[in-house]
Each structure stands twice: as structure tokens, then as C-alpha cells.
Amino acid sequence: MIYQHRVIFGDTDQMGVVYYANFFRFFEASRAAYFRSLGRSNRDLDEWGIGLPVTEAHCRYRRSAHYEDLLDIQVSIPQLRAASMRFVYRIEREGTLLAEGFTVHACVGSADGRPRRVPQPLRDVVLADNPGADEARL
């Protein structure tokens, strides 16, 4: 799935360059858009009684993004484990790679914060959209 983001002034520093930490905000926005593209949302997580906190995050910066750039953010889930998942991101501007990265998310109970299995409805839509995903049912 590709999510588009237009860089606003608030994303940038005084020189009009996107502040490096905002790439993680772009990752988050693309994750939410990804869930919506699957017919799901973060509200489903609430209904299932789970949260998906970030346990690891990485971004490799290749080129700067600037005010008014239209960014294409590709997101996928190449790895789905029993109680976690890995999202991979690729941010481009007109076909030029600007950044790539990933986040790893634990599946935990929203009431107690303890590890939980990824709910089957979520597992089903993720695997249908990512047929080559490395899946482990531990």
C-alpha cells in the first residue's frame, strides 16, 4: 500500500528541510492508512482488547525531504509472529528514495500490557495482503 503525505511547514526546520524525527510520524500515519486500506482501524484493536506498542524503530535517511514535497510512503508487513509484527517503510519523492525503515510492534493486552497473540481477524487480513510474509505461529 502507498500512502501519500504532503510535507507541511510544521514538518520542517528553519531551512525548510523535514526534521529527522518526523519520518517516524510519517511511518505512523502510513501504518494507520494501511490498516484502513485493509478495512480495519486502530478502533478494532480497542475492540479486541489489544495494543501494538513499538518495541523497535529504525530509519535510514538517504536524501532530504522539503516543504511542499509530496511523499509516497510504501508500507508492508513482511513478518508476522505469534505476538508481534514488523512493518517496513519506503519513502520516495517522485521515484527517488529518501528514507527506508521499519518498526516492530508487540501485541499486548490493553488492560494489562501483557503479551497476547495477534488476533486471528488481524492475522487473516495481514496475511491476505502480504502473501509472502514470514509467519510464525509460536
Secondary structure as the mmCIF struct_conf table of DSSP 4:
data_model
#
loop_
_struct_conf.conf_type_id
_struct_conf.id
_struct_conf.beg_label_comp_id
_struct_conf.beg_label_asym_id
_struct_conf.beg_label_seq_id
_struct_conf.end_label_comp_id
_struct_conf.end_label_asym_id
_struct_conf.end_label_seq_id
STRN STRN1 ILE A 2 ARG A 6
HELX_LH_PP_P HELX_LH_PP_P1 VAL A 7 ILE A 8
HELX_RH_3T_P HELX_RH_3T_P1 PHE A 9 ASP A 11
STRN STRN2 THR A 12 THR A 12
TURN_TY1_P TURN_TY1_P1 GLN A 14 MET A 15
BEND BEND1 GLY A 16 GLY A 16
STRN STRN3 VAL A 17 VAL A 18
HELX_LH_PP_P HELX_LH_PP_P2 TYR A 19 TYR A 19
TURN_TY1_P TURN_TY1_P2 TYR A 20 ALA A 21
HELX_RH_AL_P HELX_RH_AL_P1 ASN A 22 SER A 37
TURN_TY1_P TURN_TY1_P3 LEU A 38 GLY A 39
HELX_RH_AL_P HELX_RH_AL_P2 ASN A 42 TRP A 48
TURN_TY1_P TURN_TY1_P4 GLY A 49 GLY A 49
STRN STRN4 ILE A 50 GLY A 51
STRN STRN5 VAL A 54 TYR A 61
BEND BEND2 ARG A 63 ARG A 63
STRN STRN6 HIS A 66 HIS A 66
TURN_TY1_P TURN_TY1_P5 TYR A 67 GLU A 68
STRN STRN7 LEU A 70 LEU A 80
BEND BEND3 ALA A 82 ALA A 83
STRN STRN8 SER A 84 ARG A 93
TURN_TY1_P TURN_TY1_P6 GLU A 94 GLY A 95
STRN STRN9 THR A 96 ALA A 106
STRN STRN10 VAL A 108 GLY A 109
TURN_TY1_P TURN_TY1_P7 SER A 110 ASP A 112
STRN STRN11 PRO A 115 PRO A 115
HELX_LH_PP_P HELX_LH_PP_P3 ARG A 117 PRO A 119
HELX_RH_AL_P HELX_RH_AL_P3 GLN A 120 ASP A 129
TURN_TY1_P TURN_TY1_P8 PRO A 131 GLY A 132
STRN STRN12 ASP A 134 GLU A 135
#
